[in-house]
Structure formats: structure tokens, C-alpha cells
Amino acid sequence: MPLSRITLSSGRSIELTELRMSTTYGGMLEGYPCRRINDMKVSGLLRRAEDGFSFAPVHLVPPSREYPDQTAGAFGPVEVLPSVACIGVFGSAAVDPELDAVLHRSTLVVAWFQATPDVPSDENADLALRGIRWDELAKDYEL
């Protein structure tokens, strides 16, 4: 049973079967969020997705970046990512229409950031998450 279902902008329905969440800035003892730190956070999330789910292609949804009106420090302006880093395994019908729909599915691992620890579903899934180009990114496999 999936954790949730999302209808993509393309109309394809995908199912979330596994979800890993962590706080974006957990363990940050010193400094402040800035572009350099955030670039490391984004690349680290992508690397964890690739290492943890080598059986499927991985896609990063580029995160939104906010620039609060705070004094810049030694590393430049303050830049803030959404507070929750996510890695999800999604499945759907096969991409290739020639494949038997009963015997084949498609999968894609997605890394993204979101503001709350809610499981994304049709009602609350971010527009960027719903905009995934599934047919270009996902991989078909045999059950």
C-alpha cells in the first residue's frame, strides 16, 4: 500500500512507496545558512539518494531559496532552504507503452526540500514536485 498518491502535471498518477525525511539544518552548530552551505546540503541530499537507492534513477527537484532581510556575514548573504529534506521512492505504470502493464512498472527516486514534515499527496504536493517529467526520467522494470 502506498504512503500517498500524486497526480503529476502531465496527468500521470505516481505512488510514494518509501520516504526519508530529515531536517535541512540539523547538526549545524556554527555559521548560518548561506549559498555555500546550501549548495553542500543540496549535493549531500542528492548523494544520499544515489547511494541509498542505486536500483533506480535519481532526480533532484531544485529547492526554493529565500533571502531574508538579515545582515550578511563572512560567507555572504543569508540564504534559507525549506526546513525538511526528503528522499522518496515513487512508482507508476510503465513508461514504455509496448510493455505489458501487468508485468512492468516504472520507478524514480526523487530528492526535494519542503517546508513541513507532511507526506506529500495530491492535496499538498508542491508544484515543483508535481512538475516532474516522469516519462523522461523514470526507469521501467519487470515485476
Residue pairs with C-beta under 8 A, 6 or more apart in sequence:
2 15
2 16
2 17
2 91
3 15
3 16
3 17
3 18
3 19
3 119
4 15
4 16
4 119
4 120
4 121
4 122
5 13
5 14
5 15
5 16
5 121
5 122
6 13
6 14
6 16
6 90
6 120
6 121
6 122
6 125
6 129
6 130
7 13
7 14
7 122
7 130
8 14
8 130
8 131
8 132
8 134
9 127
9 130
9 131
10 133
10 134
10 135
12 92
12 93
12 134
12 135
13 92
14 90
14 91
14 92
14 108
14 132
14 134
15 90
15 91
15 92
16 88
16 89
16 90
16 119
16 120
17 89
17 90
17 91
18 88
18 89
19 86
19 87
19 88
19 89
19 119
20 52
20 86
20 87
20 88
21 84
21 85
21 86
21 117
22 84
22 85
23 83
23 84
23 85
24 41
24 81
24 82
24 83
24 84
24 85
24 113
25 33
25 41
25 83
28 37
31 37
31 73
31 75
32 73
32 75
32 78
33 78
33 79
33 80
33 81
34 73
34 75
34 76
34 77
34 78
34 79
35 65
35 75
35 76
35 77
35 79
36 75
36 76
37 75
38 63
38 65
38 79
38 80
38 81
41 81
41 85
42 60
42 63
42 81
42 113
45 60
45 85
45 87
45 111
45 113
46 58
46 60
46 111
48 87
48 111
49 58
49 60
49 87
49 109
49 110
49 111
50 58
52 87
53 87
53 89
53 109
55 107
56 89
56 107
56 108
56 109
56 139
57 108
57 109
57 137
57 138
57 139
58 108
58 109
58 110
58 111
59 108
59 109
59 110
59 111
59 132
59 137
60 110
60 111
60 112
61 110
61 111
61 112
61 113
61 126
61 128
61 129
61 132
62 128
63 81
63 82
63 112
63 113
64 81
64 82
64 113
64 128
65 79
65 80
65 81
66 79
66 80
67 77
67 78
67 79
67 80
68 78
68 80
70 77
70 78
71 78
72 78
81 113
82 113
82 114
82 115
83 113
83 115
83 116
84 113
84 114
84 115
84 116
84 117
85 111
85 113
86 110
86 111
86 112
86 113
86 114
86 120
87 109
87 110
87 111
88 109
88 110
88 112
88 120
89 107
89 108
89 109
90 107
90 108
90 109
90 110
90 138
91 105
91 106
91 107
92 105
92 106
92 107
92 134
92 138
93 101
93 105
93 106
94 100
94 101
94 104
94 105
94 106
94 140
95 106
95 134
95 135
95 138
95 139
95 140
96 104
96 140
99 140
103 142
103 143
104 140
104 141
104 142
104 143
105 140
105 141
105 143
106 134
106 138
106 139
106 140
106 141
107 138
107 139
107 141
108 132
108 134
108 137
108 138
108 139
110 129
110 132
112 126
112 128
112 129
114 120
114 126
114 129
118 124
120 126
120 129
